[in-house]
Amino acid sequence: VLCACVVANEMSYLVAPTHMVPRALSLNVPKTQASFLPSILSITDLIGRLLSGLASKIPGCTRAVQYAVFCMLWSASSLALVLGVTYPQMAALAGVYGLFNG
C-alpha cells in the first residue's frame, strides 16, 4: 500500500502547481494574483515540512503512519483544488495543498 502511495504521489507531484496559474487565468483572475498562487503553495509547503518534522517527535507516530496520513490529506486537497473558482478560494486551497504537500 505504501509503495502504491509513493507511485501515485510521484506521478501527480507537479500537476497542481503546473496548472494552477493557467486555470486561474482562465477563470479571469488578474495576472498578478494568479502568479502569486505558486508562492502561497511554496510558503505553506515550507510550513508543512516544519510541522511534519515536529509530528515525527510524537510518540507512536512513525514515518510510515505520518506519510500515510499526509498522503491521504494531500490527495484530498489535490482533488479539492478544482473546487476553487474565485481567487480567495484558490488561494486557500493552494495553501492547504502546500501544507499537506510538505
DSSP file (Angstrom, degrees, kcal/mol; ACC not computed):
  #  RESIDUE AA STRUCTURE BP1 BP2  ACC     N-H-->O    O-->H-N    N-H-->O    O-->H-N    TCO  KAPPA ALPHA  PHI   PSI    X-CA   Y-CA   Z-CA
    1    1 A V     >        0   0    0      0, 0.0     4,-2.0     0, 0.0     5,-0.2   0.000 360.0 360.0 360.0 -43.7    0.0    0.0    0.0
    2    2 A L  H  >  +     0   0    0      1,-0.2     4,-2.1     2,-0.2     5,-0.1   0.886 360.0  52.1 -63.6 -38.5    2.8    2.4    0.9
    3    3 A C  H  > S+     0   0    0      1,-0.2     4,-2.3     2,-0.2    -1,-0.2   0.894 108.0  51.5 -64.2 -40.2    4.6    1.7   -2.4
    4    4 A A  H  > S+     0   0    0      1,-0.2     4,-2.5     2,-0.2    -1,-0.2   0.878 108.7  52.0 -64.8 -37.2    1.3    2.4   -4.3
    5    5 A C  H  X S+     0   0    0     -4,-2.0     4,-2.6     2,-0.2    -2,-0.2   0.911 108.7  50.2 -64.1 -42.2    1.1    5.7   -2.5
    6    6 A V  H  X S+     0   0    0     -4,-2.1     4,-2.5     2,-0.2    -2,-0.2   0.929 111.9  47.4 -62.4 -44.8    4.6    6.7   -3.4
    7    7 A V  H  X S+     0   0    0     -4,-2.3     4,-1.9     1,-0.2    -2,-0.2   0.927 113.2  48.1 -63.0 -45.4    4.0    5.9   -7.1
    8    8 A A  H  X S+     0   0    0     -4,-2.5     4,-1.3     1,-0.2    -1,-0.2   0.896 112.7  49.4 -63.2 -40.6    0.7    7.8   -7.1
    9    9 A N  H  X S+     0   0    0     -4,-2.6     4,-0.6     1,-0.2     3,-0.4   0.935 111.2  47.7 -64.5 -46.2    2.4   10.8   -5.4
   10   10 A E  H  < S+     0   0    0     -4,-2.5     3,-0.4     1,-0.2     4,-0.3   0.828 110.2  53.0 -67.0 -30.6    5.3   10.9   -7.8
   11   11 A M  H  < S+     0   0    0     -4,-1.9    -1,-0.2     1,-0.2    -2,-0.2   0.799 120.3  32.0 -73.5 -27.9    3.1   10.7  -10.8
   12   12 A S  H >X S+     0   0    0     -4,-1.3     3,-0.8    -3,-0.4     4,-0.6   0.259  85.4 109.9-112.5  11.8    0.9   13.6   -9.7
   13   13 A Y  T 3< S+     0   0    0     -4,-0.6     3,-0.1    -3,-0.4    -1,-0.1   0.870  87.5  31.3 -60.2 -42.2    3.5   15.7   -7.9
   14   14 A L  T 3> S+     0   0    0     -4,-0.3     4,-1.6     1,-0.1    -1,-0.2   0.382  94.4  92.3-100.2   4.5    3.7   18.6  -10.5
   15   15 A V  H <> S+     0   0    0     -3,-0.8     4,-1.9     2,-0.2    -1,-0.1   0.963  88.7  41.8 -65.8 -52.4    0.2   18.5  -11.8
   16   16 A A  H  X S+     0   0    0     -4,-0.6     4,-1.1     1,-0.2    -1,-0.2   0.945 117.0  44.9 -64.7 -50.4   -1.4   21.1   -9.4
   17   17 A P  H  > S+     0   0    0      0, 0.0     4,-0.5     0, 0.0    -1,-0.2   0.857 114.0  51.5 -64.1 -31.1    1.5   23.6   -9.4
   18   18 A T  H  < S+     0   0    0     -4,-1.6    -2,-0.2     1,-0.2    -3,-0.1   0.888 119.4  32.9 -71.3 -38.7    1.8   23.4  -13.2
   19   19 A H  H  X S+     0   0    0     -4,-1.9     4,-1.7    -5,-0.2    -1,-0.2   0.414  95.5  88.3-100.5   1.2   -1.8   24.0  -14.0
   20   20 A M  H  X S+     0   0    0     -4,-1.1     4,-2.1     2,-0.2     5,-0.1   0.943  91.0  43.0 -67.3 -48.3   -2.7   26.3  -11.1
   21   21 A V  H  X S+     0   0    0     -4,-0.5     4,-2.5     2,-0.2     5,-0.2   0.941 114.2  48.6 -68.1 -48.1   -1.8   29.6  -12.9
   22   22 A P  H  > S+     0   0    0      0, 0.0     4,-2.0     0, 0.0    -1,-0.2   0.888 112.5  50.5 -59.5 -35.7   -3.4   28.8  -16.3
   23   23 A R  H  X S+     0   0    0     -4,-1.7     4,-1.1     2,-0.2    -2,-0.2   0.916 109.8  49.6 -67.2 -41.4   -6.6   27.7  -14.6
   24   24 A A  H  <>S+     0   0    0     -4,-2.1     5,-2.2     1,-0.2     3,-0.5   0.912 111.0  49.6 -62.7 -41.7   -6.7   30.9  -12.5
   25   25 A L  H ><5S+     0   0    0     -4,-2.5     3,-1.5     1,-0.2    -1,-0.2   0.869 107.1  54.6 -65.4 -35.7   -6.2   33.0  -15.7
   26   26 A S  H 3<5S+     0   0    0     -4,-2.0    -1,-0.2     1,-0.3    -2,-0.2   0.738 104.5  55.4 -69.9 -20.3   -9.0   31.0  -17.5
   27   27 A L  T 3<5S-     0   0    0     -4,-1.1    -1,-0.3    -3,-0.5    -2,-0.2   0.164 123.6-106.5 -95.0  17.4  -11.3   32.0  -14.6
   28   28 A N  T < 5 +     0   0    0     -3,-1.5    -3,-0.2     1,-0.2    -2,-0.1   0.787  65.3 155.5  64.0  32.2  -10.5   35.7  -15.2
   29   29 A V      < -     0   0    0     -5,-2.2    -1,-0.2    -6,-0.1    -2,-0.1  -0.738  53.5 -99.9 -81.6 136.5   -8.3   36.1  -12.1
   30   30 A P     >  -     0   0    0      0, 0.0     4,-2.7     0, 0.0     3,-0.3  -0.200  29.3-115.9 -57.2 150.1   -5.8   39.0  -12.7
   31   31 A K  H  > S+     0   0    0      1,-0.2     4,-2.4     2,-0.2     5,-0.2   0.858 112.8  54.0 -58.2 -39.0   -2.3   38.0  -13.7
   32   32 A T  H  > S+     0   0    0      1,-0.2     4,-0.6     2,-0.2    -1,-0.2   0.903 113.0  42.2 -65.5 -39.9   -0.7   39.4  -10.6
   33   33 A Q  H >> S+     0   0    0     -3,-0.3     3,-0.7     2,-0.2     4,-0.6   0.901 113.8  51.9 -72.5 -40.0   -2.9   37.4   -8.3
   34   34 A A  H >< S+     0   0    0     -4,-2.7     3,-0.9     1,-0.2    -2,-0.2   0.882 107.9  52.2 -63.9 -37.4   -2.7   34.2  -10.4
   35   35 A S  H 3< S+     0   0    0     -4,-2.4     4,-0.4     1,-0.2    -1,-0.2   0.670 102.8  60.3 -74.3 -14.4    1.1   34.4  -10.4
   36   36 A F  H <X S+     0   0    0     -3,-0.7     4,-1.9    -4,-0.6     3,-0.3   0.647  83.4  81.9 -84.1 -15.6    1.1   34.6   -6.6
   37   37 A L  H <X S+     0   0    0     -3,-0.9     4,-2.2    -4,-0.6    -1,-0.2   0.908  89.5  50.1 -59.1 -45.4   -0.7   31.3   -6.1
   38   38 A P  H  > S+     0   0    0      0, 0.0     4,-2.4     0, 0.0    -1,-0.2   0.835 108.3  55.4 -62.8 -28.4    2.5   29.2   -6.5
   39   39 A S  H  > S+     0   0    0     -4,-0.4     4,-2.6    -3,-0.3    -2,-0.2   0.908 106.8  49.1 -67.3 -41.0    4.1   31.5   -3.9
   40   40 A I  H  X S+     0   0    0     -4,-1.9     4,-2.4     1,-0.2     5,-0.2   0.930 111.8  49.8 -60.8 -45.0    1.3   30.7   -1.5
   41   41 A L  H  X S+     0   0    0     -4,-2.2     4,-1.8     1,-0.2    -2,-0.2   0.909 112.1  47.7 -60.4 -43.5    1.8   27.0   -2.2
   42   42 A S  H  X S+     0   0    0     -4,-2.4     4,-2.0     2,-0.2    -2,-0.2   0.899 111.1  49.8 -67.3 -41.3    5.6   27.2   -1.6
   43   43 A I  H  X S+     0   0    0     -4,-2.6     4,-1.9     1,-0.2    -2,-0.2   0.933 114.4  43.8 -64.1 -45.8    5.3   29.2    1.6
   44   44 A T  H  X S+     0   0    0     -4,-2.4     4,-2.5     1,-0.2    -1,-0.2   0.793 108.2  60.0 -72.5 -25.4    2.8   26.7    3.1
   45   45 A D  H  X S+     0   0    0     -4,-1.8     4,-2.1    -5,-0.2    -1,-0.2   0.923 105.6  48.5 -62.9 -43.5    4.9   23.8    1.8
   46   46 A L  H  X S+     0   0    0     -4,-2.0     4,-1.9     2,-0.2    -2,-0.2   0.915 111.8  48.7 -62.0 -43.4    7.7   25.1    3.9
   47   47 A I  H  X S+     0   0    0     -4,-1.9     4,-2.4     1,-0.2    -1,-0.2   0.901 109.9  53.0 -62.8 -40.4    5.4   25.4    6.9
   48   48 A G  H  X S+     0   0    0     -4,-2.5     4,-2.4     1,-0.2    -1,-0.2   0.872 106.6  52.4 -62.9 -37.5    4.2   21.9    6.3
   49   49 A R  H  X S+     0   0    0     -4,-2.1     4,-1.6     2,-0.2    -1,-0.2   0.901 110.2  48.0 -65.5 -39.9    7.7   20.5    6.2
   50   50 A L  H  X S+     0   0    0     -4,-1.9     4,-1.7     2,-0.2    -2,-0.2   0.911 112.7  48.8 -65.8 -41.2    8.4   22.1    9.6
   51   51 A L  H  X S+     0   0    0     -4,-2.4     4,-2.4     1,-0.2    -2,-0.2   0.868 108.5  52.9 -67.4 -36.1    5.2   20.7   11.0
   52   52 A S  H  X S+     0   0    0     -4,-2.4     4,-1.2     1,-0.2    -1,-0.2   0.841 106.8  53.6 -69.5 -29.6    5.9   17.2    9.7
   53   53 A G  H  < S+     0   0    0     -4,-1.6     4,-0.3     2,-0.2    -1,-0.2   0.890 110.9  45.9 -66.6 -38.8    9.3   17.4   11.4
   54   54 A L  H >< S+     0   0    0     -4,-1.7     3,-1.3     1,-0.2     4,-0.3   0.857 107.6  57.8 -69.9 -35.0    7.5   18.3   14.7
   55   55 A A  H >< S+     0   0    0     -4,-2.4     3,-1.4     1,-0.3    -1,-0.2   0.796  95.3  64.9 -66.3 -26.9    5.0   15.5   14.2
   56   56 A S  T 3< S+     0   0    0     -4,-1.2    -1,-0.3     1,-0.3    -2,-0.2   0.682  92.8  63.1 -70.6 -14.4    7.8   12.9   14.0
   57   57 A K  T <  S+     0   0    0     -3,-1.3    -1,-0.3    -4,-0.3    -2,-0.2   0.604  78.3 104.6 -82.3 -11.6    8.5   13.7   17.6
   58   58 A I  S X  S-     0   0    0     -3,-1.4     3,-2.0    -4,-0.3     2,-0.1  -0.545  84.0-109.8 -72.1 128.8    5.1   12.5   18.8
   59   59 A P  T 3  S+     0   0    0      0, 0.0    -1,-0.1     0, 0.0     3,-0.1  -0.361 102.1  16.1 -60.5 133.1    5.4    9.0   20.4
   60   60 A G  T 3  S+     0   0    0      1,-0.2     2,-1.4    -4,-0.1     5,-0.1   0.321  91.7 118.0  87.7  -7.7    3.9    6.3   18.2
   61   61 A C    <   -     0   0    0     -3,-2.0    -1,-0.2    -6,-0.1    -3,-0.1  -0.692  47.4-174.0 -93.6  86.1    3.9    8.5   15.1
   62   62 A T     >  -     0   0    0     -2,-1.4     4,-2.7     1,-0.1     5,-0.2  -0.249  38.6-106.4 -74.4 167.3    6.2    6.5   12.9
   63   63 A R  H  > S+     0   0    0      1,-0.2     4,-2.7     2,-0.2     5,-0.2   0.861 120.4  53.9 -62.8 -35.5    7.3    7.8    9.5
   64   64 A A  H  > S+     0   0    0      2,-0.2     4,-2.3     1,-0.2    -1,-0.2   0.917 111.2  44.4 -66.7 -42.7    5.1    5.3    7.8
   65   65 A V  H  > S+     0   0    0      2,-0.2     4,-2.5     1,-0.2     5,-0.2   0.933 114.9  49.0 -65.9 -45.5    2.0    6.5    9.7
   66   66 A Q  H  X S+     0   0    0     -4,-2.7     4,-2.6     1,-0.2     5,-0.2   0.917 112.5  48.0 -60.2 -44.5    2.9   10.1    9.2
   67   67 A Y  H  X S+     0   0    0     -4,-2.7     4,-2.3     1,-0.2    -1,-0.2   0.906 111.5  49.9 -64.6 -41.8    3.5    9.5    5.4
   68   68 A A  H  X S+     0   0    0     -4,-2.3     4,-2.2     2,-0.2    -2,-0.2   0.913 112.7  46.6 -64.3 -42.4    0.2    7.7    5.0
   69   69 A V  H  X S+     0   0    0     -4,-2.5     4,-2.4     2,-0.2     5,-0.2   0.949 115.3  44.8 -65.7 -48.8   -1.8   10.4    6.8
   70   70 A F  H  X S+     0   0    0     -4,-2.6     4,-2.7    -5,-0.2     5,-0.2   0.846 110.7  56.4 -65.1 -32.0   -0.1   13.2    4.9
   71   71 A C  H  X S+     0   0    0     -4,-2.3     4,-2.4    -5,-0.2    -1,-0.2   0.932 109.6  44.4 -63.0 -46.2   -0.6   11.3    1.7
   72   72 A M  H  X S+     0   0    0     -4,-2.2     4,-2.3     2,-0.2    -2,-0.2   0.923 116.3  45.9 -65.7 -43.4   -4.4   11.0    2.2
   73   73 A L  H  X S+     0   0    0     -4,-2.4     4,-2.3     2,-0.2    -2,-0.2   0.895 113.5  49.6 -66.7 -39.1   -4.7   14.6    3.2
   74   74 A W  H  X S+     0   0    0     -4,-2.7     4,-2.1    26,-0.3    -2,-0.2   0.903 111.3  49.2 -65.9 -41.5   -2.5   15.8    0.3
   75   75 A S  H  X S+     0   0    0     -4,-2.4     4,-2.1     2,-0.2    -2,-0.2   0.912 111.3  49.4 -64.4 -42.4   -4.6   13.7   -2.2
   76   76 A A  H  X S+     0   0    0     -4,-2.3     4,-1.7     1,-0.2    -2,-0.2   0.906 112.6  47.2 -64.1 -40.6   -7.8   15.1   -0.8
   77   77 A S  H  X S+     0   0    0     -4,-2.3     4,-0.9     2,-0.2    -1,-0.2   0.832 109.0  55.4 -70.9 -30.0   -6.5   18.6   -1.1
   78   78 A S  H  < S+     0   0    0     -4,-2.1     3,-0.5     1,-0.2     4,-0.4   0.906 109.7  45.8 -65.4 -41.7   -5.3   17.9   -4.6
   79   79 A L  H >< S+     0   0    0     -4,-2.1     3,-0.8     1,-0.2    -2,-0.2   0.834 109.6  55.9 -68.8 -31.6   -8.8   16.8   -5.6
   80   80 A A  H >< S+     0   0    0     -4,-1.7     3,-2.0     1,-0.2     4,-0.5   0.666  84.7  83.7 -76.1 -15.8  -10.3   19.9   -3.9
   81   81 A L  G >< S+     0   0    0     -4,-0.9     3,-1.0    -3,-0.5    -1,-0.2   0.823  83.7  59.3 -57.7 -31.5   -8.2   22.3   -5.9
   82   82 A V  G <  S+     0   0    0     -3,-0.8    -1,-0.3    -4,-0.4    -2,-0.1   0.628  92.2  69.6 -74.5 -10.8  -10.7   22.1   -8.8
   83   83 A L  G <  S+     0   0    0     -3,-2.0     2,-0.5    -4,-0.1    -1,-0.2   0.704  75.9  96.4 -79.0 -19.1  -13.4   23.4   -6.5
   84   84 A G    <   +     0   0    0     -3,-1.0     3,-0.1    -4,-0.5    -3,-0.0  -0.597  36.8 158.9 -76.1 121.8  -11.9   26.9   -6.3
   85   85 A V        +     0   0    0     -2,-0.5     2,-0.3   -58,-0.0    -1,-0.2   0.489  60.7  53.5-119.4  -9.3  -13.4   29.3   -8.7
   86   86 A T  S  > S-     0   0    0      1,-0.1     4,-2.7   -57,-0.0     5,-0.2  -0.827  90.8-108.4-119.3 164.3  -12.5   32.6   -7.1
   87   87 A Y  H  > S+     0   0    0     -2,-0.3     4,-2.9     1,-0.2     5,-0.2   0.917 116.7  50.6 -61.2 -45.3   -9.1   33.9   -6.1
   88   88 A P  H  > S+     0   0    0      0, 0.0     4,-2.3     0, 0.0    -1,-0.2   0.909 113.4  46.8 -60.3 -39.2   -9.7   33.6   -2.3
   89   89 A Q  H  > S+     0   0    0      2,-0.2     4,-2.5     1,-0.2    -2,-0.2   0.931 114.0  47.2 -65.8 -44.2  -10.9   30.1   -2.7
   90   90 A M  H  X S+     0   0    0     -4,-2.7     4,-2.3     1,-0.2    -1,-0.2   0.884 112.2  50.5 -65.1 -37.9   -8.0   29.2   -5.0
   91   91 A A  H  X S+     0   0    0     -4,-2.9     4,-2.1    -5,-0.2    -1,-0.2   0.914 111.8  47.2 -65.7 -43.1   -5.5   30.8   -2.5
   92   92 A A  H  X S+     0   0    0     -4,-2.3     4,-2.2    -5,-0.2    -2,-0.2   0.916 114.0  46.8 -64.6 -42.9   -7.0   28.9    0.4
   93   93 A L  H  X S+     0   0    0     -4,-2.5     4,-2.6     2,-0.2    -1,-0.2   0.865 110.6  52.6 -69.3 -35.4   -6.9   25.6   -1.4
   94   94 A A  H  X S+     0   0    0     -4,-2.3     4,-2.6    -5,-0.2    -1,-0.2   0.890 109.8  50.6 -64.7 -38.1   -3.3   26.3   -2.6
   95   95 A G  H  X S+     0   0    0     -4,-2.1     4,-2.3     2,-0.2    -2,-0.2   0.916 111.9  45.3 -65.1 -43.3   -2.3   26.9    1.0
   96   96 A V  H  X S+     0   0    0     -4,-2.2     4,-2.2     2,-0.2     5,-0.2   0.909 113.0  51.3 -66.4 -41.7   -3.9   23.7    2.2
   97   97 A Y  H  X S+     0   0    0     -4,-2.6     4,-1.7     1,-0.2    -2,-0.2   0.931 112.4  46.1 -60.3 -46.2   -2.4   21.8   -0.7
   98   98 A G  H  X S+     0   0    0     -4,-2.6     4,-1.6     2,-0.2    -1,-0.2   0.883 109.5  55.0 -64.5 -38.5    1.1   23.2    0.1
   99   99 A L  H  < S+     0   0    0     -4,-2.3    -1,-0.2     1,-0.2    -2,-0.2   0.924 114.7  38.5 -61.3 -45.6    0.7   22.5    3.9
  100  100 A F  H  < S+     0   0    0     -4,-2.2   -26,-0.3     1,-0.2    -1,-0.2   0.719 109.5  62.0 -80.6 -20.0   -0.1   18.8    3.3
  101  101 A N  H  <        0   0    0     -4,-1.7    -1,-0.2     1,-0.2    -2,-0.2   0.841 360.0 360.0 -70.1 -32.3    2.5   18.5    0.5
  102  102 A G     <        0   0    0     -4,-1.6    -1,-0.2   -58,-0.2   -50,-0.2   0.499 360.0 360.0 -68.9 360.0    5.2   19.4    3.0
